[in-house]
Amino acid sequence: MFKRILPALGLLVLAPLVGEYLLGNIAINALPMIIGLIPLYGGGALLIREVARRWRLGWPGIILLGLAYAVIEEGLLTQSLFNPDYVGLRLLDYGFIPALGIGAYWTVFVLAIHGVWSIAVPISIVEAGSRRPDTPWLGKVGLTVSAVLFLLGGAVPIALASPAIYPLSAAQITWTLITAIALIIAAFLSVRFRRPLLPATPASPWTVFAITIAAGLAFWLPTMAGKLQSIVPAWITVGFYLTLYTTMTLLILRWSRRTGWGPWHRFALSAAGLLTYAWHSFPQPPSFPAPANVDLIGNTVFTLAALGLLAFVAVRLRRTTPPT
């Protein structure tokens, strides 16, 4: 039982560490805040992982459930998809769609952040170091506890925003729920579209790693381009992101359909995702004020921790699946 619970506990802690601290969004002097983030990030990631493995949804199901999580968090909990002055950043101005009340750029950007980095990357890293990567870690009680944790975690951003919580309209709430439910249904239906493996060799894990690192750099490049919003029309940026997502999705689907695809390829994807957040933390200013030296120290500590975690997982993976 302990061997099954240990990776679950690891995922509970790793998800918020990756989602906020390794990203550089929260500095190390605010590490105690992780207590409030574990139920939402960790509970959400663990719930998605256990549901996906229990119902054999595979990685397409995990990604779709991760996107549903992102829609719920950013639409209903933090409400950043609809609040035009969320934490004073005016995130919706670039590519604002009046009919929907959302910012096209922010929507395609933040949903990918949560679907990939907050959910998929932590799950993949912990599974790579686990001896039971494809089977549930928890029973019915554990599954219920993770669901309760997620629900409790959802109350945290609402409580922090109250009483100045942004008033969502009935239409915004309705369409957010419809979108999340549609993604959940798609996750369960995705198993029907699985195609047989092809007798072919995929790209090497190092090639997968290099291409994913390049994709991560491309993903963050628009956010670091200075006055991008005053130079490039929003729809060009949105089109760039959608093209990037489509390209990587088709590549990964093509690779993973080949019989040579295995644990080291999946580890290459998640390692590239983890290291992308690590390097991005240094130019990323924290959301909560912190002295520059504290921010730098924290980014260094979390980056070294990420490297140590990858080394640990690689050693464990080598014992069970020697690289070819």
C-alpha positions, 0 to 999 in steps of 0.5 A, a space after each residue: 500500500 505504501 508503494 502505491 500511495 507514495 507516488 500519489 503523494 509525490 504527484 500532490 506536491 510536484 504539481 503545484 511546485 511545477 505549476 507555480 514555483 518552477 515556472 517562476 510565478 511564485 518566489 521561494 519566500 512564498 513557499 508556505 503558499 504551497 499548502 493552499 495550492 496542493 489541493 487544487 493543483 495536486 488534487 486535480 492532477 491526481 484525480 485526472 491521473 487516477 481517472 485516466 488510468 482506471 478507465 484506460 483513457 491513455 495520454 490523449 485522455 489525460 491531455 483532454 482532462 487537463 484542458 477541462 481542468 484548465 477551463 474550470 480553474 481559469 474560467 470559474 475559479 480564478 476567472 482570468 478568462 473573463 475578468 478584464 482586470 485580473 490582478 491588474 494585468 489587463 490580460 484580455 485586451 490583446 485579441 479581445 472578443 466582445 461576443 464571448 467576453 474573452 481574450 483570444 491570446 490569453 485563452 489559447 495561452 493559459 489553457 495550454 499552460 495548465 493542460 500541459 505543464 500543470 497536469 501532464 508534465 507532473 503526471 508523466 514525471 512521477 509515472 516515469 519513476 513509478 513501478 506502476 506507471 499504467 495502473 491506478 495507485 489508489 482505490 475507491 477511497 483514495 479516488 474520493 479523497 483526491 476528488 474532495 481535495 480538488 473541490 476544496 482546492 477550488 474554494 481557495 481562489 474564490 475565498 482569496 478573491 472575495 468579496 471583490 470576486 468578478 461577477 460572471 454572467 449566467 452565459 459565461 458560467 454556462 459556456 464554461 461548464 459546457 466546454 469543460 463537460 465536452 472535453 471530459 466526454 471527449 476524453 472518454 470517447 478518445 479510446 474509441 479512436 485508437 489506431 493500431 501501432 505501426 511496425 516502425 521506429 520513432 524518432 530517438 528520445 534525444 530527438 524528441 527531447 530536442 524538438 520539444 525543447 525547441 517547441 517550449 522556446 517557441 511557446 514562450 517567445 511571444 511573452 518575452 518579445 517586449 512590445 509584441 502586442 503593439 507590433 503584431 496583431 493578436 490573430 497572428 499570435 493566436 494563429 502561431 500558437 494554434 499552429 504550434 499546438 497542431 504541429 506538436 500534437 501531430 508529431 507526438 501522435 505520429 511518434 507514439 503510434 510506432 511500436 518502438 515508442 516507449 518509456 524513454 520517449 515519454 520521459 524525454 517529453 516530460 523532461 523537456 517540459 520540466 526544463 522549459 519551465 526551469 529556464 523560463 523562471 529566470 526572466 519571469 517576474 514573480 506575481 508576488 513582490 520579492 527581492 531580486 536576489 531572493 527571486 534568483 536564489 529561488 529560481 536556482 534552487 527549483 531548477 537544481 531540484 528539477 535537474 535532481 528529480 530528472 536524474 533520479 527518475 532516469 536512474 530508476 527508469 534505467 533499472 526497469 527499461 534500459 535505453 536502446 
